[in-house]
Amino acid sequence: MRAKPATVLGMPHSLEYELDAVLPFMQGLVPGLARSQDMRAIGLRRGGQLVAGVLYEGFNGRNLWMHVAAEPGARWLVRDYLRACFAYPFLVCGVDRVSGYVNESNALARRFNEHLGFREEARLRGAAPDGGDVIVFVMWRYQCPHANFLG
């Protein structure tokens, strides 16, 4: 299913909800990313090509896990896409929080999470493939800066 196209930065974009389209795109950018039974996706197409994707998994009624990947250098952080990416967990699924994890050595991903409004919640000491920490980030529904639709 695809949403109605819109124009951003002079180029049309549309949302892609098909897991079978978004997952392989993200697997090409995130080594080791595996499909899970409850996984859902929202991708961003620009000029017909996927440039960004978000995967959701691990829904338990209160929390779900979010994974984000984008083509390097792609201008994809558009307001409509951010709203859709946070409306799904908070409005459709009704969770109170969204979680994600990043290897401590991935400074770019850590800064990106913080820029979006995620906050560090915990560290898994020595759990990263390089022996460093894995940082668990959280975005609470009431703190989400992209969810002005929540009222």
TAZIFEN-V698993 format. One record per pair of residues at least 24 apart in sequence whose ideal C-beta (glycine too) atoms are under 10 Angstrom apart, sorted by sequence separation. I is the first residue (numbers start at 1). GAP is how many residues later the second one is. D is the distance in whole Angstrom. If there is no record, write none. Layout:
I GAP D
I GAP D
This chain:
17 24 7
18 24 10
19 24 9
21 24 9
25 24 9
26 24 9
29 24 8
40 24 9
50 24 9
51 24 8
52 24 4
64 24 9
65 24 10
97 24 9
103 24 9
104 24 6
105 24 9
106 24 10
113 24 5
119 24 8
16 25 8
17 25 6
18 25 8
25 25 4
28 25 10
30 25 9
46 25 9
49 25 9
51 25 5
52 25 8
64 25 5
103 25 4
105 25 6
110 25 7
113 25 10
118 25 9
16 26 7
17 26 8
24 26 9
25 26 9
26 26 9
27 26 10
38 26 9
39 26 10
41 26 9
43 26 10
44 26 8
50 26 10
52 26 9
63 26 9
64 26 10
101 26 9
102 26 9
103 26 7
104 26 9
105 26 9
106 26 9
109 26 9
113 26 9
117 26 7
118 26 10
15 27 6
16 27 4
25 27 9
26 27 4
43 27 10
44 27 10
54 27 9
101 27 9
103 27 7
104 27 10
105 27 5
110 27 8
117 27 6
15 28 7
16 28 7
22 28 7
25 28 5
26 28 8
27 28 10
39 28 9
46 28 7
54 28 10
104 28 4
105 28 9
106 28 10
109 28 10
116 28 9
117 28 5
14 29 9
15 29 7
16 29 5
21 29 7
24 29 10
26 29 6
36 29 9
46 29 8
52 29 7
56 29 9
64 29 6
103 29 6
104 29 4
105 29 10
106 29 9
116 29 8
117 29 7
14 30 8
15 30 7
22 30 9
23 30 8
44 30 9
46 30 7
51 30 10
54 30 9
59 30 8
63 30 10
86 30 9
103 30 8
104 30 7
116 30 7
117 30 10
13 31 6
14 31 5
22 31 4
45 31 10
54 31 5
62 31 10
64 31 5
85 31 9
86 31 9
102 31 10
103 31 6
104 31 6
13 32 6
14 32 8
21 32 9
22 32 8
23 32 7
44 32 5
46 32 9
53 32 10
54 32 9
56 32 7
61 32 9
62 32 9
63 32 6
66 32 5
68 32 7
102 32 7
103 32 8
12 33 9
13 33 5
14 33 10
22 33 7
43 33 10
44 33 9
52 33 9
56 33 6
61 33 8
62 33 6
63 33 7
64 33 8
65 33 8
66 33 7
67 33 7
101 33 5
102 33 5
12 34 7
13 34 8
14 34 8
16 34 6
19 34 10
33 34 7
44 34 7
54 34 8
59 34 6
61 34 7
62 34 5
63 34 5
64 34 6
65 34 5
66 34 5
67 34 9
68 34 10
82 34 8
101 34 7
102 34 9
11 35 6
12 35 7
13 35 10
54 35 10
59 35 10
60 35 8
61 35 9
62 35 7
63 35 7
64 35 7
65 35 6
66 35 10
77 35 9
82 35 10
100 35 9
101 35 5
102 35 7
8 36 10
11 36 6
12 36 8
16 36 10
19 36 8
33 36 8
44 36 9
56 36 10
59 36 7
63 36 6
64 36 10
65 36 8
72 36 10
100 36 8
101 36 7
9 37 9
16 37 8
19 37 10
30 37 7
44 37 5
56 37 8
99 37 6
100 37 5
8 38 8
13 38 8
30 38 9
43 38 9
44 38 10
77 38 9
99 38 7
100 38 8
3 39 9
13 39 10
29 39 10
30 39 5
42 39 8
56 39 10
77 39 9
98 39 9
99 39 5
100 39 8
5 40 8
29 40 4
44 40 9
69 40 10
98 40 7
99 40 8
2 41 10
26 41 7
28 41 8
29 41 7
44 41 9
58 41 8
68 41 8
97 41 5
98 41 5
3 42 10
26 42 9
27 42 9
29 42 8
42 42 6
56 42 8
70 42 9
96 42 10
97 42 7
98 42 8
2 43 8
5 43 10
26 43 5
28 43 10
29 43 8
42 43 6
97 43 5
98 43 8
25 44 8
26 44 9
68 44 8
96 44 7
97 44 7
25 45 10
42 45 9
68 45 8
95 45 10
96 45 5
97 45 10
25 46 9
42 46 6
95 46 7
96 46 8
97 46 9
98 46 8
22 47 9
41 47 10
66 47 10
94 47 9
97 47 9
40 48 7
68 48 8
40 49 9
90 49 9
66 50 10
89 50 9
90 50 10
91 50 9
90 51 5
40 52 9
66 52 9
89 52 8
90 52 10
40 53 9
86 53 8
90 54 7
86 55 9
89 55 9
90 56 9
91 56 8
87 57 10
90 57 6
86 58 6
89 58 9
91 58 7
86 59 9
87 59 9
90 59 9
91 59 7
86 60 5
87 60 7
90 60 6
85 61 7
86 61 5
13 62 10
82 62 10
84 62 9
86 62 10
87 62 6
13 63 8
82 63 9
83 63 6
86 63 9
87 63 9
11 64 9
82 64 4
83 64 7
86 64 9
13 65 7
15 65 8
81 65 10
82 65 9
83 65 8
9 66 6
14 66 10
15 66 7
83 66 7
8 67 8
13 67 8
17 67 9
79 67 8
8 68 9
13 68 7
9 69 8
15 69 6
79 69 10
8 70 5
15 70 9
8 71 8
17 71 9
65 71 10
66 71 9
6 72 9
8 72 7
8 73 9
66 73 8
6 74 6
6 75 10
63 75 8
3 77 9
30 79 10
3 81 8
32 97 9
31 98 9
